Amino acid sequence: MYVDLFVSSMPDYLSYHKELVIISGIFEILGGIGILVPITRRFAAYGLILLVIAVYPANINMALHPENYPDMSAILLYLRLPFQFLFVWFIWWAIKPQRVQNKNAV
């Protein structure tokens, strides 16, 4: 189950692993819905950017402990780290003021 995978990726210095995973999942869903609604799009995008940043330590933890994830390639665990920056850029790009204004003008 995915929840177990995400719980196991949580760094040891954090408490309430399962609860944090559930909360982050809820915010991810809300952010995805918020992106679709023009009035909440910018707020949702900034929330998603913060979420990507907030879960980054779990991605680092996975890369540092590939032995805990035998079904995943250690190389892929490391390669996914830069993709988080790409995700942040893409979210920001999607709500750039010029882009949003041009789209609303059409």
Phi, psi and omega per residue, in radians:
M1 nan 2.477 -3.070
Y2 -1.108 -0.622 -3.134
V3 -1.021 -0.733 3.132
D4 -1.090 -0.700 3.106
L5 -1.086 -0.809 -3.125
F6 -1.182 -0.668 3.099
V7 -1.086 -0.737 -3.125
S8 -1.210 -0.332 -3.135
S9 -1.481 -0.151 -3.101
M10 -1.203 2.371 3.081
P11 -1.106 2.585 -3.095
D12 -1.102 -0.457 -3.084
Y13 -1.285 -0.140 3.076
L14 -1.712 2.531 3.069
S15 -1.765 2.981 3.052
Y16 0.964 0.905 -3.072
H17 -0.970 -0.900 -3.073
K18 -1.109 -0.722 -3.142
E19 -1.112 -0.725 3.115
L20 -1.134 -0.657 3.108
V21 -1.136 -0.763 3.135
I22 -1.127 -0.775 3.125
I23 -1.073 -0.777 -3.139
S24 -1.128 -0.635 3.095
G25 -1.130 -0.710 3.100
I26 -1.099 -0.788 3.124
F27 -1.152 -0.570 3.094
E28 -1.137 -0.757 3.108
I29 -1.137 -0.816 3.123
L30 -1.064 -0.697 3.099
G31 -1.104 -0.737 3.110
G32 -1.090 -0.715 3.092
I33 -1.194 -0.754 -3.122
G34 -1.070 -0.574 3.101
I35 -1.104 -0.538 -3.098
L36 -1.341 -0.339 -3.083
V37 -1.746 2.021 -3.037
P38 -0.917 -0.706 -3.071
I39 -1.211 -0.441 -3.130
T40 -1.871 0.004 -3.016
R41 -0.969 -0.867 -3.077
R42 -1.152 -0.804 3.119
F43 -1.042 -0.778 -3.136
A44 -1.124 -0.702 -3.134
A45 -1.108 -0.794 3.108
Y46 -1.113 -0.639 3.061
G47 -1.103 -0.715 3.110
L48 -1.168 -0.651 3.081
I49 -1.083 -0.780 3.100
L50 -1.098 -0.642 3.124
L51 -1.141 -0.768 3.112
V52 -1.040 -0.735 3.111
I53 -1.152 -0.707 -3.104
A54 -1.146 -0.598 -3.115
V55 -1.560 -0.081 -3.134
Y56 -0.994 -0.702 3.091
P57 -1.009 -0.585 3.089
A58 -1.166 -0.665 3.098
N59 -1.149 -0.710 3.083
I60 -1.104 -0.754 3.138
N61 -1.037 -0.709 3.111
M62 -1.117 -0.750 -3.126
A63 -1.154 -0.611 -3.125
L64 -1.343 -0.308 -3.111
H65 -2.266 1.046 -3.088
P66 -1.118 -0.352 3.121
E67 -1.126 -0.371 3.117
N68 -1.421 -0.111 -3.081
Y69 -2.289 1.176 -3.043
P70 -1.107 -0.361 3.130
D71 -1.443 -0.056 -3.121
M72 -2.084 2.480 3.091
S73 -1.247 2.354 3.102
A74 -1.050 -0.640 3.120
I75 -1.084 -0.750 3.130
L76 -1.155 -0.595 3.102
L77 -1.106 -0.631 3.087
Y78 -1.347 -0.676 -3.111
L79 -1.162 -0.466 -3.129
R80 -1.293 -0.305 -3.135
L81 -1.048 -0.858 3.122
P82 -1.152 -0.406 3.132
F83 -1.128 -0.459 3.096
Q84 -1.087 -0.672 3.085
F85 -1.162 -0.648 3.085
L86 -1.112 -0.708 3.113
F87 -1.101 -0.752 3.105
V88 -1.071 -0.795 3.131
W89 -1.065 -0.754 -3.097
F90 -1.133 -0.726 3.105
I91 -1.079 -0.817 3.124
W92 -1.073 -0.781 -3.136
W93 -1.026 -0.683 -3.090
A94 -1.157 -0.397 -3.114
I95 -2.006 0.156 3.104
K96 -0.835 2.354 -3.087
P97 -0.921 -0.748 -3.129
Q98 -1.106 -0.694 3.141
R99 -1.143 -0.803 -3.110
V100 -1.154 -0.741 3.126
Q101 -1.097 -0.766 3.130
N102 -1.106 -0.681 -3.115
K103 -1.217 -0.684 3.141
N104 -1.229 -0.431 -3.123
A105 -1.310 -0.369 -3.071
V106 -1.362 nan nan
